[in-house]
Amino acid sequence: MLSGRCGANLLKTCFASLKAPCLPRLQPFARTFATEVKSSQNLNDAFRQSTTLYKTYKPVTPGLRHLKRPLNPHLYEGRPLRLLTVALRRKGGRNGHGRITIRSRGGGHKRRIRLIDFMRTEPGACDVVRVEYDPGRSAHIALIKNRNPNVKQPWSYILAPEGMRAGHVVESFRLGIPDGYVPGFKDSKSLRGKALESGEGEGGQSSSASLAVGVLRNMTLKLGNVLPLRLIPTGTMVHNIALDPEGRALLVRSAGTSAQVVIHEEGGKYSHIRLQSGEIRKVLQDCVATIGRVSNPLWQNRNLGKAGRSRWLGRRPHVRGMAMNRCDHPHGGGRGKSKGNKAPRSIWGWLCKGKRTRKPGPKGPKNSNKLVVKERPRGVEKRNL
């Protein structure tokens, strides 16, 4: 009898060991509504890599259901350098007379404008102190400090390229390559893209000149460096492109955008740049550009989740014309939801769809842009990409 009971207890112990292990209970008041999005699986040849790109939230409120934010753990969470900021004076879409000139503007959180250095005239190496969030633009910004304490402004903000982190070193060669920077290389205005690609300098083509050009590219073609287009080889991805040799950068400044150097002309005056839209245009080779792609490429897939976040950004509701009265919009009034079978017009009566707003080019009638080699794809051509 005793041996039977011992055998039964032994069987119970064995079955109990096969059960799933007990997990510790969570605290009843734990804050568990903020969770990360499911990891996206990327299949590689050698291994499977799991990366988390966005952060979503448990839908405990309607405003959190569709909220999606890109994850950027490398961003600095403190306040910006006040020396490089100015107060933003909001106008709510009004002009100097107090009349509304831009609709759907107004309100928003209090901000300070970050002063970005789009000139990069100070030479010398600069250390990247941190990468910050800028509420006034889609891209991230980087705080850099010049190693030379005698410059006019050692601290400055720049657009952060994709992959830039604290501790990186950037340098500006807007004024050219300093003498002695690369042994055997002497910078001059006559040394253009085509001559640089073939390794021809003032002394003609030689193996030493080709070696000097290779060393130059290895030392200067780094993330965040500023170079004249004549010193950038074809195929390089750039951003922050200037259109004036002495002006600030104007093109390719939005998050995730980039341009590509296509070709250097034989004459040595222009370089062809393929922009983000697909347009190919001429830019003077003495104009500068920054190496790399603009940071925060995931910004385009964000979701604000609710209308209140648009109000925090200073955006007011945009009312449809058919929802207005006849005295307020050409589409207003009438019975039901009809605009009266009219051609779509703006609130001021201008034609909105199908009306040509620019002349065809680039080599068409006068006043067209002669610097555009190939226009950006439109219509069927764009849909076929």
ChimeraX attribute file (.defattr): number of C-alpha atoms within 10 A of each C-alpha:
attribute: neighborCount
match mode: 1-to-1
recipient: residues
	/A:1	5
	/A:2	6
	/A:3	7
	/A:4	9
	/A:5	10
	/A:6	10
	/A:7	11
	/A:8	11
	/A:9	10
	/A:10	12
	/A:11	11
	/A:12	10
	/A:13	11
	/A:14	11
	/A:15	9
	/A:16	11
	/A:17	9
	/A:18	8
	/A:19	8
	/A:20	7
	/A:21	8
	/A:22	6
	/A:23	6
	/A:24	6
	/A:25	6
	/A:26	8
	/A:27	7
	/A:28	6
	/A:29	6
	/A:30	7
	/A:31	8
	/A:32	9
	/A:33	13
	/A:34	13
	/A:35	11
	/A:36	16
	/A:37	17
	/A:38	13
	/A:39	12
	/A:40	12
	/A:41	11
	/A:42	10
	/A:43	10
	/A:44	8
	/A:45	5
	/A:46	6
	/A:47	8
	/A:48	10
	/A:49	11
	/A:50	12
	/A:51	11
	/A:52	13
	/A:53	15
	/A:54	19
	/A:55	17
	/A:56	20
	/A:57	19
	/A:58	16
	/A:59	13
	/A:60	10
	/A:61	9
	/A:62	11
	/A:63	15
	/A:64	17
	/A:65	14
	/A:66	16
	/A:67	18
	/A:68	18
	/A:69	20
	/A:70	19
	/A:71	17
	/A:72	15
	/A:73	7
	/A:74	12
	/A:75	16
	/A:76	15
	/A:77	10
	/A:78	8
	/A:79	8
	/A:80	17
	/A:81	12
	/A:82	11
	/A:83	10
	/A:84	16
	/A:85	15
	/A:86	12
	/A:87	11
	/A:88	12
	/A:89	10
	/A:90	14
	/A:91	13
	/A:92	20
	/A:93	14
	/A:94	15
	/A:95	11
	/A:96	8
	/A:97	6
	/A:98	10
	/A:99	10
	/A:100	14
	/A:101	12
	/A:102	11
	/A:103	14
	/A:104	15
	/A:105	20
	/A:106	18
	/A:107	15
	/A:108	17
	/A:109	9
	/A:110	12
	/A:111	16
	/A:112	16
	/A:113	17
	/A:114	23
	/A:115	13
	/A:116	16
	/A:117	15
	/A:118	17
	/A:119	17
	/A:120	21
	/A:121	14
	/A:122	18
	/A:123	19
	/A:124	14
	/A:125	17
	/A:126	23
	/A:127	18
	/A:128	22
	/A:129	17
	/A:130	19
	/A:131	22
	/A:132	22
	/A:133	19
	/A:134	17
	/A:135	14
	/A:136	13
	/A:137	14
	/A:138	18
	/A:139	23
	/A:140	24
	/A:141	23
	/A:142	25
	/A:143	22
	/A:144	23
	/A:145	19
	/A:146	21
	/A:147	14
	/A:148	14
	/A:149	10
	/A:150	8
	/A:151	12
	/A:152	8
	/A:153	11
	/A:154	14
	/A:155	19
	/A:156	20
	/A:157	24
	/A:158	21
	/A:159	28
	/A:160	26
	/A:161	29
	/A:162	19
	/A:163	13
	/A:164	23
	/A:165	16
	/A:166	16
	/A:167	12
	/A:168	15
	/A:169	19
	/A:170	20
	/A:171	20
	/A:172	24
	/A:173	20
	/A:174	22
	/A:175	16
	/A:176	17
	/A:177	20
	/A:178	13
	/A:179	11
	/A:180	10
	/A:181	12
	/A:182	17
	/A:183	14
	/A:184	15
	/A:185	21
	/A:186	18
	/A:187	17
	/A:188	11
	/A:189	10
	/A:190	12
	/A:191	18
	/A:192	27
	/A:193	26
	/A:194	20
	/A:195	19
	/A:196	20
	/A:197	18
	/A:198	14
	/A:199	20
	/A:200	18
	/A:201	20
	/A:202	13
	/A:203	7
	/A:204	11
	/A:205	14
	/A:206	13
	/A:207	11
	/A:208	13
	/A:209	22
	/A:210	19
	/A:211	14
	/A:212	18
	/A:213	24
	/A:214	15
	/A:215	15
	/A:216	18
	/A:217	14
	/A:218	10
	/A:219	12
	/A:220	20
	/A:221	18
	/A:222	15
	/A:223	20
	/A:224	28
	/A:225	23
	/A:226	30
	/A:227	24
	/A:228	24
	/A:229	28
	/A:230	26
	/A:231	26
	/A:232	27
	/A:233	19
	/A:234	19
	/A:235	13
	/A:236	14
	/A:237	20
	/A:238	29
	/A:239	29
	/A:240	29
	/A:241	26
	/A:242	24
	/A:243	19
	/A:244	15
	/A:245	15
	/A:246	14
	/A:247	13
	/A:248	19
	/A:249	22
	/A:250	14
	/A:251	17
	/A:252	21
	/A:253	22
	/A:254	20
	/A:255	22
	/A:256	20
	/A:257	24
	/A:258	26
	/A:259	27
	/A:260	20
	/A:261	20
	/A:262	17
	/A:263	17
	/A:264	26
	/A:265	15
	/A:266	12
	/A:267	10
	/A:268	18
	/A:269	15
	/A:270	22
	/A:271	27
	/A:272	22
	/A:273	26
	/A:274	21
	/A:275	19
	/A:276	16
	/A:277	14
	/A:278	15
	/A:279	15
	/A:280	22
	/A:281	21
	/A:282	20
	/A:283	23
	/A:284	20
	/A:285	25
	/A:286	25
	/A:287	22
	/A:288	33
	/A:289	29
	/A:290	29
	/A:291	24
	/A:292	26
	/A:293	27
	/A:294	29
	/A:295	23
	/A:296	22
	/A:297	16
	/A:298	15
	/A:299	16
	/A:300	11
	/A:301	11
	/A:302	14
	/A:303	14
	/A:304	15
	/A:305	16
	/A:306	14
	/A:307	12
	/A:308	14
	/A:309	14
	/A:310	15
	/A:311	17
	/A:312	14
	/A:313	17
	/A:314	17
	/A:315	18
	/A:316	18
	/A:317	12
	/A:318	9
	/A:319	10
	/A:320	11
	/A:321	19
	/A:322	19
	/A:323	16
	/A:324	15
	/A:325	13
	/A:326	14
	/A:327	9
	/A:328	14
	/A:329	19
	/A:330	22
	/A:331	26
	/A:332	20
	/A:333	19
	/A:334	13
	/A:335	8
	/A:336	8
	/A:337	11
	/A:338	13
	/A:339	19
	/A:340	13
	/A:341	7
	/A:342	9
	/A:343	15
	/A:344	16
	/A:345	15
	/A:346	14
	/A:347	15
	/A:348	9
	/A:349	12
	/A:350	12
	/A:351	14
	/A:352	13
	/A:353	10
	/A:354	8
	/A:355	8
	/A:356	9
	/A:357	8
	/A:358	7
	/A:359	12
	/A:360	13
	/A:361	16
	/A:362	17
	/A:363	14
	/A:364	11
	/A:365	10
	/A:366	11
	/A:367	10
	/A:368	14
	/A:369	16
	/A:370	13
	/A:371	15
	/A:372	18
	/A:373	17
	/A:374	15
	/A:375	15
	/A:376	16
	/A:377	14
	/A:378	11
	/A:379	7
	/A:380	8
	/A:381	9
	/A:382	11
	/A:383	8
	/A:384	8
	/A:385	6
